[in-house]
Amino acid sequence: MDRPVGAALRRRVNGVRTASPTAVAERFALPLLAAVTALLLALLFYYPIATVFVDAVVEDGRLTFGPLVEVATDEFYLGRVLGFTAYQALLSTLLSVLLGLPGAWVLARFEFRGRDTLRSVTMVPFVVPSVLVAAAFYATFGANGTLNAALSAIGLPRVDLLPSLGAILVAHAFYNAPLVTRVVAAAWESVDAGAVETARSLGASRRRAFRDVVLPQLLPAILTGATLTFVFTFATFAIPLALGGSQYATIEVFIYSARQQLEYGRAASLAVLETGVSLSLMALYLRYERAQAAERRGIRTLVRRPLWPDSWTRGRALRRLAIAGYAVVVALVFVAPLASMLYASVSVDGRFTLDAYRFLVERQATGAAFQVKPLPAIVNSLVFGAATLLLAVPLGVVMGVLTTRRFRGRWLVDALSMAPLVVSGIVVGLGLLRGLVFGFEAFGYRFTVTGAVAIVAAHAVAAYPFVVRTVAPPLDSLDRALVDSARALGASRARAVLDVELPLVWPGVVAGAAFAFAISIGEFDATVILAEGGGTYTMPVAVERFIGRRLGPATAMGTVLLAVTAASFVVIERVGGEFRG
């Protein structure tokens, strides 16, 4: 076909496209979806958070900054509350890094059977509910826990470890050491082998090559893992609430206490201080992540060594002995608490019994309306989880598509999409309570939502960033020639996304959905703020209500919660595969 005829044909095709309503709809589908997504995020997240900030600076309808100034200048809140929160977060970060770095070394430098499964276990922080960890630690270190039972069996005195700062730190390490392991192991696997070999060829010892070549490449990842750990432990709630009591209360616990006392100005002011610290640290993390995305391409990585060597030397034997010792520590910190919870749910004074489960059945049949009943808690959790999927997955997919497009200001969209990771559930719950449950006036009407709707909104806000993180990486790594070919054949941008891109990254979408469901099932912070009595209690709230009062029912309900989250983890592991973000 000669050029004039081809040009005429293109003009005709373009004319047909312009005249077709379907083509016009497809052309504007992505911008429309982006606008709807932005509107939903503004309504469900940014407006509620803005409500909290307004409560901190407005008194009696006037802008005075009074509540914020009062809290910011109060020695108790600034020194005792904020200081202790930062102190325990710092100690938790140090402990998490100390526990996480050896795991990163093992995963990055050794090859062994089960390595991929062990690497998958490092996702535990994202699928195990925090209140479940609290129940597990009560079952292990509580007055009637397995530790005291073991001490009594061998004739040693019992110990009283709860409440204590040490229990809080170890529980935080349970969550965040795997995060450090995952981040640092990924960086270690990306170390330039050529640079290490060059250093060794120039006479550097193994230790000198590690110090001068490997460690500088690992340091940004170590700092990133430490920063994320500090952010997460600074905004911790369920673990200090359950394991620390009033003596070791963090800023989150004081926000919750102020809300319970209806002191919304004080609660909002504390929330503003906490959110400011978290946002600053997360901004540093996102800056590092963008820099790393441009690096680590096209390099030859280090070869992993077999865990069980063909021949032994003194150095190899010492390294394997250190790995064995680390495995024992891992078993004590990570495996023993969950095993103790399972054991406590089916035993009393060392004998097998199902009394805890019978108690749950009896409570369901005879419990008063104000008491925690297990069946509604289970049903509510499943219903809220399903509703969260319907909201979080579309939001996450649309944001994942937007963050992988090339346009000015993309970094800002990425940062805004990740903001819910920084703002704690307590703050989100407080904002939804003040902004949507209490309602707002517009166009002469007062708009309000029920607590159940607000809970679903809070769960979706908490979950959709994980959908973004499982969908965006595979989208970003797709062969753009496939998309360009579809566009060349006449497909609109929306049609190319639906027919080409999403089918290729569908496992990532499914893994993101599993993440969203697991996060909804385990969400406690916002739910405990928004739950309207027993009618909207979820499994995590039920576990918390039993902790400290009835260990057996708490561990029994925790076992049910563990089964549901374990099923979600299996879906993430089996379906998500290499698409996990």
C-alpha positions as CSV (number, residue, x, y, z in Angstrom):
1,M,0.0,0.0,0.0
2,D,1.5,3.4,-1.0
3,R,1.8,6.2,1.5
4,P,-1.2,8.4,0.4
5,V,-3.6,5.4,0.5
6,G,-2.2,4.4,4.0
7,A,-2.6,8.0,5.2
8,A,-6.1,8.1,4.0
9,L,-6.9,4.8,5.6
10,R,-5.5,6.0,8.9
11,R,-7.7,9.1,8.7
12,R,-10.8,7.0,8.1
13,V,-10.0,4.7,11.0
14,N,-9.3,7.7,13.3
15,G,-12.6,9.1,12.1
16,V,-14.5,5.9,12.9
17,R,-12.8,5.9,16.4
18,T,-13.9,9.4,17.0
19,A,-17.4,8.7,16.0
20,S,-17.8,5.5,18.0
21,P,-19.3,6.0,21.5
22,T,-17.5,2.8,22.7
23,A,-14.2,4.2,21.5
24,V,-14.8,7.5,23.2
25,A,-15.7,5.7,26.4
26,E,-12.6,3.5,26.3
27,R,-10.5,6.6,25.6
28,F,-11.7,8.3,28.7
29,A,-12.0,5.2,30.9
30,L,-8.6,5.4,32.6
31,P,-8.9,9.2,33.4
32,L,-12.4,8.5,34.7
33,L,-11.3,5.6,36.9
34,A,-8.4,7.7,38.2
35,A,-10.9,10.5,39.1
36,V,-13.3,8.1,40.8
37,T,-10.4,6.6,42.7
38,A,-9.1,10.0,43.8
39,L,-12.7,10.9,45.0
40,L,-13.0,7.7,47.0
41,L,-9.6,8.2,48.6
42,A,-10.5,11.8,49.4
43,L,-13.8,10.7,51.0
44,L,-12.5,7.6,52.9
45,F,-9.0,8.7,53.9
46,Y,-8.0,12.3,53.3
47,Y,-11.2,13.9,54.5
48,P,-11.3,11.9,57.8
49,I,-7.6,12.6,58.4
50,A,-8.2,16.3,57.7
51,T,-11.0,16.2,60.3
52,V,-8.6,15.0,62.9
53,F,-6.2,17.8,62.0
54,V,-9.0,20.3,62.3
55,D,-9.9,19.0,65.7
56,A,-6.4,19.7,66.8
57,V,-6.4,23.4,65.8
58,V,-10.0,24.5,66.1
59,E,-11.9,25.3,69.3
60,D,-15.5,26.3,69.4
61,G,-15.5,26.9,65.7
62,R,-12.4,29.2,65.9
63,L,-8.9,28.6,64.6
64,T,-6.8,28.8,67.8
65,F,-4.4,25.9,67.6
66,G,-5.2,25.6,71.3
67,P,-5.5,21.8,71.6
68,L,-2.3,21.2,69.6
69,V,-0.3,23.9,71.5
70,E,-1.5,22.5,74.8
71,V,-0.3,19.0,74.0
72,A,2.9,20.1,72.3
73,T,3.9,22.2,75.3
74,D,2.9,19.7,78.0
75,E,5.9,18.1,79.5
76,F,4.0,14.9,80.2
77,Y,2.9,14.3,76.6
78,L,6.1,15.6,74.9
79,G,8.5,14.0,77.3
80,R,6.8,11.0,78.9
81,V,4.4,9.9,76.1
82,L,6.2,10.9,73.0
83,G,9.6,10.2,74.5
84,F,8.7,6.7,75.7
85,T,7.1,5.9,72.3
86,A,10.2,6.9,70.5
87,Y,12.4,5.1,73.0
88,Q,10.6,1.7,72.7
89,A,10.5,2.2,68.9
90,L,14.2,2.7,68.9
91,L,14.9,-0.4,71.0
92,S,12.4,-2.4,69.0
93,T,14.2,-1.3,65.8
94,L,17.7,-2.3,67.2
95,L,16.4,-5.7,68.3
96,S,14.6,-6.3,65.0
97,V,17.7,-5.4,63.0
98,L,19.9,-7.7,65.2
99,L,17.5,-10.6,64.6
100,G,16.8,-9.8,61.0
101,L,20.4,-9.4,59.6
102,P,21.5,-13.0,60.2
103,G,18.4,-14.2,58.4
104,A,19.2,-12.0,55.5
105,W,22.7,-13.5,55.4
106,V,21.4,-17.0,55.3
107,L,18.8,-16.4,52.6
108,A,21.1,-14.4,50.4
109,R,24.3,-16.4,50.7
110,F,23.3,-20.0,51.0
111,E,21.3,-22.5,48.9
112,F,19.3,-25.1,50.7
113,R,16.0,-27.0,50.4
114,G,13.1,-25.0,51.7
115,R,14.8,-21.7,51.0
116,D,12.0,-20.2,49.0
117,T,9.5,-21.3,51.6
118,L,11.6,-19.7,54.3
119,R,11.8,-16.5,52.3
120,S,8.0,-16.5,52.0
121,V,7.7,-16.7,55.8
122,T,9.2,-13.2,55.9
123,M,5.8,-12.0,54.8
124,V,4.4,-12.9,58.3
125,P,4.3,-9.3,59.5
126,F,1.7,-8.5,56.8
127,V,-0.7,-11.3,57.4
128,V,-0.5,-12.1,61.2
129,P,-2.8,-9.8,63.2
130,S,-1.1,-7.9,66.0
131,V,-3.7,-8.9,68.5
132,L,-3.0,-12.5,67.7
133,V,0.7,-12.0,68.5
134,A,-0.4,-10.5,71.8
135,A,-2.5,-13.5,72.6
136,A,0.4,-15.8,71.7
137,F,2.8,-13.9,74.0
138,Y,0.2,-14.1,76.8
139,A,0.0,-17.9,76.3
140,T,3.8,-18.1,76.4
141,F,4.9,-15.5,79.0
142,G,1.8,-14.9,81.0
143,A,1.3,-16.0,84.6
144,N,-0.3,-19.3,83.4
145,G,1.7,-19.5,80.2
146,T,3.9,-22.3,79.0
147,L,7.1,-20.7,80.2
148,N,5.9,-20.8,83.9
149,A,4.5,-24.3,83.4
150,A,8.0,-25.5,82.2
151,L,9.7,-23.7,85.1
152,S,7.4,-25.3,87.6
153,A,7.9,-28.7,86.0
154,I,11.7,-28.6,86.7
155,G,11.3,-27.1,90.1
156,L,12.3,-23.5,89.3
157,P,10.3,-20.4,90.6
158,R,7.7,-18.9,88.3
159,V,8.4,-15.5,86.7
160,D,6.1,-12.5,86.1
161,L,7.0,-11.1,82.6
162,L,3.7,-9.4,81.8
163,P,3.2,-6.5,81.6
164,S,6.8,-5.5,80.7
165,L,8.8,-3.5,78.2
166,G,10.8,-6.6,77.2
167,A,7.6,-8.4,76.1
168,I,6.7,-5.4,73.9
169,L,10.2,-5.4,72.3
170,V,10.2,-9.1,71.6
171,A,6.7,-9.0,70.2
172,H,7.8,-6.1,67.9
173,A,10.8,-8.1,66.8
174,F,8.4,-11.0,66.0
175,Y,6.8,-8.6,63.5
176,N,9.6,-6.6,62.1
177,A,12.7,-8.8,62.1
178,P,11.3,-10.7,59.1
179,L,10.8,-7.3,57.4
180,V,14.4,-6.4,57.9
181,T,15.4,-9.9,56.7
182,R,13.4,-9.5,53.5
183,V,14.6,-6.0,52.6
184,V,18.3,-6.7,53.3
185,A,18.3,-10.1,51.7
186,A,17.0,-8.5,48.5
187,A,19.8,-6.0,48.6
188,W,22.4,-8.7,49.4
189,E,21.3,-10.7,46.4
190,S,21.8,-7.6,44.2
191,V,25.4,-7.0,45.3
192,D,27.8,-6.7,42.3
193,A,29.9,-9.8,42.3
194,G,32.3,-8.2,39.9
195,A,33.2,-5.5,42.4
196,V,33.8,-8.2,45.1
197,E,36.0,-10.2,42.8
198,T,38.0,-7.1,41.8
199,A,38.7,-6.3,45.5
200,R,39.8,-9.9,46.2
201,S,42.1,-9.9,43.1
202,L,43.8,-6.7,44.5
203,G,44.7,-8.5,47.7
204,A,41.7,-7.7,49.9
205,S,40.8,-10.5,52.4
206,R,37.3,-11.8,52.6
207,R,36.6,-9.6,55.6
208,R,38.1,-6.5,54.0
209,A,36.1,-7.1,50.8
210,F,32.9,-7.4,52.8
211,R,33.7,-4.2,54.7
212,D,34.7,-2.1,51.8
213,V,32.5,-3.5,49.0
214,V,29.5,-5.4,50.3
215,L,28.6,-3.5,53.4
216,P,28.3,-0.1,51.6
217,Q,25.9,-1.7,49.2
218,L,23.9,-3.2,52.0
219,L,23.8,-0.1,54.2
220,P,20.9,1.7,52.4
221,A,18.8,-1.4,52.7
222,I,19.6,-1.8,56.4
223,L,18.7,1.8,57.0
224,T,15.5,1.3,55.0
225,G,14.5,-1.7,57.1
226,A,15.3,0.1,60.3
227,T,13.3,3.2,59.1
228,L,10.2,1.1,58.3
229,T,10.5,-0.8,61.6
230,F,10.8,2.5,63.5
231,V,7.7,3.8,61.7
232,F,5.7,0.7,62.4
233,T,6.7,0.4,66.0
234,F,6.3,4.1,66.7
235,A,2.7,3.8,65.6
236,T,2.1,0.5,67.5
237,F,-1.1,0.0,69.4
238,A,-2.4,-3.5,70.0
239,I,0.9,-5.0,71.4
240,P,1.5,-2.2,74.0
241,L,-2.2,-2.2,74.9
242,A,-2.2,-5.9,75.6
243,L,1.4,-6.5,76.8
244,G,2.4,-3.2,78.4
245,G,-0.6,-2.0,80.4
246,S,-0.8,1.6,81.5
247,Q,2.9,1.6,82.7
248,Y,4.2,1.1,79.1
249,A,1.5,3.0,77.2
250,T,2.5,4.5,73.9
251,I,1.1,7.5,72.1
252,E,-1.4,5.3,70.3
253,V,-2.7,4.0,73.6
254,F,-3.2,7.6,74.9
255,I,-5.0,8.5,71.7
256,Y,-7.4,5.6,72.3
257,S,-7.8,6.6,75.9
258,A,-8.6,10.2,75.0
259,R,-11.2,9.0,72.5
260,Q,-12.8,6.7,75.1
261,Q,-13.0,9.8,77.4
262,L,-14.5,11.8,74.5
263,E,-11.6,14.3,74.6
264,Y,-11.4,14.6,70.9
265,G,-9.2,17.7,70.8
266,R,-6.5,15.9,72.9
267,A,-6.8,12.7,70.8
268,A,-6.5,14.7,67.6
269,S,-3.4,16.7,68.8
270,L,-1.6,13.5,69.8
271,A,-2.5,12.0,66.4
272,V,-1.1,15.0,64.6
273,L,2.2,14.7,66.4
274,E,2.5,11.0,65.7
275,T,1.5,11.4,62.0
276,G,4.0,14.1,61.5
277,V,6.9,11.9,62.7
278,S,5.7,8.9,60.6
279,L,5.2,11.0,57.4
280,S,8.7,12.5,57.7
281,L,10.3,9.0,58.0
282,M,8.2,7.5,55.2
283,A,9.2,10.3,52.9
284,L,12.8,9.3,53.4
285,Y,11.9,5.7,52.6
286,L,10.1,6.6,49.4
287,R,13.1,8.7,48.3
288,Y,15.4,5.8,48.8
289,E,13.1,3.4,47.0
290,R,13.0,5.7,43.9
291,A,16.8,5.9,43.9
292,Q,17.1,2.1,44.2
293,A,14.7,1.6,41.3
294,A,17.2,3.2,38.9
295,E,20.1,1.1,40.2
296,R,20.9,-2.6,40.5
297,R,20.2,-3.2,36.8
298,G,22.4,-5.4,34.6
299,I,24.9,-6.5,37.3
300,R,26.2,-10.0,38.0
301,T,25.2,-11.1,41.4
302,L,27.0,-13.3,44.0
303,V,26.6,-17.1,43.7
304,R,25.0,-18.7,46.7
305,R,26.9,-21.5,48.5
306,P,25.4,-24.8,49.6
307,L,24.4,-24.8,53.2
308,W,26.0,-28.2,53.7
309,P,29.5,-28.0,52.1
310,D,31.3,-30.9,50.4
311,S,34.4,-30.3,52.6
312,W,34.8,-28.8,56.0
313,T,37.2,-26.2,57.4
314,R,37.2,-24.5,60.7
315,G,35.7,-21.4,59.3
316,R,32.9,-23.3,57.6
317,A,32.1,-25.3,60.7
318,L,31.9,-22.1,62.8
319,R,29.6,-20.4,60.3
320,R,27.3,-23.5,60.3
321,L,27.3,-23.6,64.1
322,A,26.3,-19.9,64.1
323,I,23.5,-20.7,61.7
324,A,22.3,-23.5,64.0
325,G,22.3,-21.2,67.0
326,Y,20.4,-18.6,65.1
327,A,17.8,-21.3,64.2
328,V,17.3,-21.9,67.9
329,V,16.7,-18.2,68.6
330,V,14.3,-18.0,65.7
331,A,12.4,-21.0,67.1
332,L,12.1,-19.4,70.5
333,V,11.1,-16.0,69.3
334,F,8.8,-16.9,66.3
335,V,7.6,-20.4,66.6
336,A,7.3,-20.9,70.4
337,P,4.6,-18.2,70.9
338,L,2.3,-19.5,68.2
339,A,2.8,-23.1,69.4
340,S,2.1,-22.0,72.9
341,M,-1.2,-20.4,71.9
342,L,-2.3,-23.5,70.1
343,Y,-1.3,-25.6,73.1
344,A,-3.1,-23.3,75.5
345,S,-6.3,-23.5,73.5
346,V,-6.5,-27.3,74.1
347,S,-5.0,-27.8,77.6
348,V,-5.5,-26.8,81.2
349,D,-2.9,-27.7,83.8
350,G,-1.1,-29.9,81.4
351,R,-4.1,-32.1,80.5
352,F,-5.9,-32.1,77.1
353,T,-9.3,-30.5,77.1
354,L,-11.6,-28.6,74.8
355,D,-13.0,-26.5,77.6
356,A,-12.0,-23.2,75.9
357,Y,-13.9,-24.1,72.8
358,R,-16.9,-25.3,74.9
359,F,-16.8,-21.9,76.6
360,L,-17.1,-20.2,73.2
361,V,-20.1,-22.4,72.3
362,E,-21.8,-21.7,75.6
363,R,-21.1,-17.9,75.4
364,Q,-22.7,-18.0,71.9
365,A,-25.8,-19.6,73.3
366,T,-26.2,-17.9,76.6
367,G,-24.2,-14.7,76.5
368,A,-25.8,-11.3,77.1
369,A,-26.1,-8.8,74.3
370,F,-23.2,-6.7,75.6
371,Q,-20.9,-9.7,75.9
372,V,-18.5,-10.9,73.2
373,K,-20.0,-13.8,71.2
374,P,-17.8,-15.8,68.9
375,L,-20.1,-16.5,65.9
376,P,-21.0,-12.8,65.2
377,A,-17.3,-11.9,65.5
378,I,-16.4,-14.6,62.9
379,V,-19.2,-13.7,60.6
380,N,-18.5,-10.0,60.8
381,S,-14.8,-10.6,60.1
382,L,-15.6,-12.6,57.0
383,V,-18.3,-10.2,55.7
384,F,-16.0,-7.2,56.3
385,G,-13.2,-9.1,54.6
386,A,-15.4,-9.7,51.5
387,A,-16.6,-6.1,51.4
388,T,-13.0,-4.9,51.7
389,L,-12.1,-7.0,48.6
390,L,-14.8,-5.3,46.6
391,L,-13.4,-1.9,47.5
392,A,-9.6,-2.4,48.0
393,V,-8.8,-4.5,44.9
394,P,-10.2,-2.0,42.3
395,L,-8.6,0.9,44.2
396,G,-5.3,-1.0,44.3
397,V,-5.4,-2.1,40.7
398,V,-6.2,1.4,39.4
399,M,-3.5,3.0,41.6
400,G,-1.0,0.3,40.4
401,V,-1.7,1.1,36.8
402,L,-1.3,4.9,37.5
403,T,2.0,4.5,39.4
404,T,3.5,2.6,36.5
405,R,2.7,5.2,33.8
406,R,5.3,7.8,32.8
407,F,4.0,11.3,33.6
408,R,5.1,14.4,35.5
409,G,4.3,14.1,39.1
410,R,4.2,10.3,39.2
411,W,6.2,10.2,42.4
412,L,3.5,12.3,44.1
413,V,0.8,9.8,43.1
414,D,3.0,7.0,44.4
415,A,3.5,8.8,47.7
416,L,-0.2,9.6,48.1
417,S,-1.1,6.0,47.3
418,M,1.2,4.8,50.1
419,A,0.1,7.4,52.7
420,P,-2.3,4.9,54.5
421,L,0.8,2.8,55.3
422,V,2.1,5.7,57.4
423,V,-1.1,6.9,59.1
424,S,-2.0,4.4,61.9
425,G,-5.3,2.6,62.1
426,I,-6.1,4.4,65.3
427,V,-5.8,7.8,63.6
428,V,-7.8,6.5,60.5
429,G,-10.5,5.2,62.8
430,L,-10.7,8.4,64.8
431,G,-11.0,10.4,61.5
432,L,-13.7,8.1,60.2
433,L,-15.6,8.4,63.5
434,R,-15.5,12.2,63.5
435,G,-15.9,12.7,59.8
436,L,-18.3,10.1,58.6
437,V,-20.0,8.3,61.5
438,F,-20.8,11.6,63.3
439,G,-21.5,12.9,59.8
440,F,-21.2,16.2,57.9
441,E,-23.6,18.6,56.5
442,A,-23.8,19.4,52.7
443,F,-26.5,20.8,50.4
444,G,-28.9,21.1,53.4
445,Y,-28.6,17.5,54.5
446,R,-26.6,15.7,57.1
447,F,-24.7,12.7,55.7
448,T,-23.7,9.9,58.1
449,V,-22.6,6.2,57.8
450,T,-23.0,3.3,60.2
451,G,-20.1,1.9,62.1
452,A,-20.0,-1.2,59.9
453,V,-19.6,0.9,56.8
454,A,-16.9,2.9,58.4
455,I,-15.1,-0.3,59.4
456,V,-15.1,-1.6,55.8
457,A,-13.8,1.8,54.7
458,A,-11.0,1.6,57.3
459,H,-10.1,-1.9,56.2
460,A,-10.0,-0.9,52.5
461,V,-7.8,2.0,53.2
462,A,-5.4,-0.2,55.2
463,A,-5.4,-2.9,52.5
464,Y,-5.3,-1.3,49.1
465,P,-1.6,-0.2,49.3
466,F,-0.7,-3.9,49.5
467,V,-2.7,-4.5,46.3
468,V,-0.7,-1.7,44.7
469,R,2.5,-3.2,45.8
470,T,1.7,-6.6,44.4
471,V,0.3,-5.3,41.1
472,A,2.6,-2.4,40.3
473,P,6.0,-4.3,40.1
474,P,4.9,-6.9,37.5
475,L,3.1,-4.1,35.5
476,D,6.3,-2.1,35.5
477,S,8.4,-5.0,34.3
478,L,6.1,-6.0,31.5
479,D,7.4,-6.0,27.9
480,R,6.1,-2.7,26.7
481,A,6.3,-4.0,23.1
482,L,3.2,-6.1,23.8
483,V,1.3,-3.1,24.9
484,D,2.6,-1.0,22.0
485,S,1.5,-3.7,19.5
486,A,-2.0,-3.7,21.0
487,R,-2.1,0.1,20.7
488,A,-0.8,-0.1,17.1
489,L,-3.7,-2.5,16.2
490,G,-6.2,0.0,17.4
491,A,-6.7,-0.8,21.1
492,S,-7.3,2.1,23.4
493,R,-5.3,2.6,26.6
494,A,-8.1,1.1,28.7
495,R,-8.5,-1.9,26.3
496,A,-4.7,-2.6,26.4
497,V,-4.8,-2.6,30.1
498,L,-7.8,-5.0,30.3
499,D,-6.9,-7.3,27.5
500,V,-3.1,-7.4,27.7
501,E,-1.6,-6.0,30.9
502,L,-4.0,-7.3,33.6
503,P,-4.2,-10.9,32.3
504,L,-0.4,-11.1,32.4
505,V,-0.2,-9.9,36.0
506,W,-3.3,-11.7,37.2
507,P,-1.4,-13.8,39.8
508,G,-0.3,-10.5,41.3
509,V,-3.9,-9.3,41.5
510,V,-4.9,-12.5,43.2
511,A,-2.0,-12.2,45.7
512,G,-3.0,-8.6,46.4
513,A,-6.6,-9.7,47.0
514,A,-5.3,-12.3,49.5
515,F,-3.3,-9.7,51.2
516,A,-6.3,-7.4,51.4
517,F,-8.5,-10.1,52.9
518,A,-5.9,-11.1,55.4
519,I,-5.3,-7.5,56.5
520,S,-9.1,-7.0,56.9
521,I,-9.5,-10.1,58.9
522,G,-6.7,-9.1,61.3
523,E,-7.3,-5.3,61.5
524,F,-7.8,-4.2,65.1
525,D,-6.7,-0.6,65.5
526,A,-9.5,1.2,63.6
527,T,-12.1,-1.5,64.3
528,V,-11.9,-1.1,68.0
529,I,-12.5,2.6,67.6
530,L,-15.5,2.2,65.2
531,A,-17.1,-1.0,66.6
532,E,-20.6,-0.2,67.9
533,G,-20.9,-2.8,70.7
534,G,-20.9,-6.5,70.2
535,G,-22.9,-6.3,66.9
536,T,-19.8,-5.1,64.9
537,Y,-17.1,-6.9,66.9
538,T,-14.6,-8.8,64.8
539,M,-12.3,-11.7,65.7
540,P,-9.4,-9.5,66.7
541,V,-11.6,-7.4,68.9
542,A,-13.0,-10.6,70.5
543,V,-9.5,-11.9,71.2
544,E,-8.5,-8.6,72.8
545,R,-11.6,-8.6,75.0
546,F,-10.7,-12.1,76.3
547,I,-6.9,-11.4,76.8
548,G,-6.1,-10.9,80.5
549,R,-9.5,-12.2,81.6
550,R,-9.8,-15.7,80.1
551,L,-6.7,-17.1,78.5
552,G,-8.4,-20.2,77.2
553,P,-11.1,-18.5,75.2
554,A,-8.6,-15.9,74.0
555,T,-6.3,-18.6,72.6
556,A,-9.2,-20.6,71.2
557,M,-10.5,-17.5,69.3
558,G,-6.9,-16.7,68.4
559,T,-6.6,-20.2,66.9
560,V,-9.6,-19.6,64.7
561,L,-8.1,-16.3,63.6
562,L,-4.8,-18.0,62.9
563,A,-6.5,-20.6,60.7
564,V,-8.1,-17.9,58.6
565,T,-4.9,-15.8,58.2
566,A,-2.9,-19.0,57.4
567,A,-5.3,-19.8,54.6
568,S,-4.7,-16.3,53.2
569,F,-1.0,-16.8,53.5
570,V,-1.3,-20.1,51.5
571,V,-3.1,-18.2,48.7
572,I,-0.4,-15.5,48.6
573,E,2.4,-18.1,48.5
574,R,0.8,-20.5,46.0
575,V,-0.8,-18.0,43.6
576,G,1.2,-14.8,44.0
577,G,4.6,-16.5,43.2
578,E,7.1,-14.1,41.8
579,F,4.6,-11.3,41.5
580,R,4.7,-10.4,45.2
581,G,5.7,-6.8,45.7
